[in-house]
Amino acid sequence: MSKAKKIIGALIEGGAEIVKDSARQLSDTVSPVKMVEQALGTPQSGKEDEFSKYLKNLGGELTPAEMEKKRQEFAEKQAGEMDQARQVIKAALPDHLKPPSGPPEASVFEKMKQEEEHKKAMQVEAQKKQKGAIAAPAGKKTGVLGKRKKPASSDFETGKNKKIG
């Protein structure tokens, strides 16, 4: 029995040591102060980005104006290098893989949609310009009682199949 107690006690102590070591490593890796600031959303005063840290490590003490000047120089240099790289890549591409110059054309679907919208807008404008609503024709009335006359059939066969005599 005492051996089992000793073994269980040793396991618990070993587990506690592992938990302590893990917590220590975690606290060393992640700063609790920064985690609280991030969780609360407090603004970080005097926040330095990597570029300003890099410049301080290179040149020692720099004024904010000098840092801004160096930042602009770096941005211009980087933009020039990017343009040069784009030109090299564009020159290396065959004609069928080069992107089209100018703004992209609208697809057929977009063109049709724009035409429909334009037609609807024109119809709305035409309706606004008309003073009264146009009544739909009710049909051709003949005679005193207003009977409707049937339209003549346009079927060719009806004229042929009449019986004469």
URFENMO-V555726 format. One record per residue. PSI is psi in whole degrees, 0 to 359 (* if undefined). Layout:
BEGIN
{{PSI} {PSI}}
END
This chain:
BEGIN
{{316} {328} {320} {320} {318} {317} {314} {319} {318} {321} {318} {317} {319} {319} {320} {320} {319} {317} {319} {314} {318} {317} {321} {315} {320} {318} {328} {324} {313} {126} {123} {328} {315} {324} {319} {317} {318} {319} {320} {342} {28} {139} {141} {118} {141} {33} {130} {137} {178} {324} {316} {324} {319} {316} {321} {322} {328} {310} {6} {230} {121} {144} {160} {326} {317} {321} {318} {320} {315} {325} {317} {319} {317} {319} {318} {317} {317} {320} {320} {317} {321} {318} {317} {318} {321} {318} {318} {316} {319} {322} {331} {341} {142} {165} {321} {346} {353} {141} {147} {145} {149} {183} {150} {145} {152} {147} {169} {319} {315} {321} {314} {320} {318} {320} {317} {317} {321} {317} {317} {319} {320} {320} {318} {318} {319} {321} {324} {326} {330} {140} {312} {163} {143} {126} {142} {140} {136} {351} {165} {123} {135} {152} {178} {323} {350} {37} {147} {139} {132} {140} {147} {138} {137} {6} {129} {324} {331} {326} {331} {325} {14} {140} {135} {132} {*}}
END
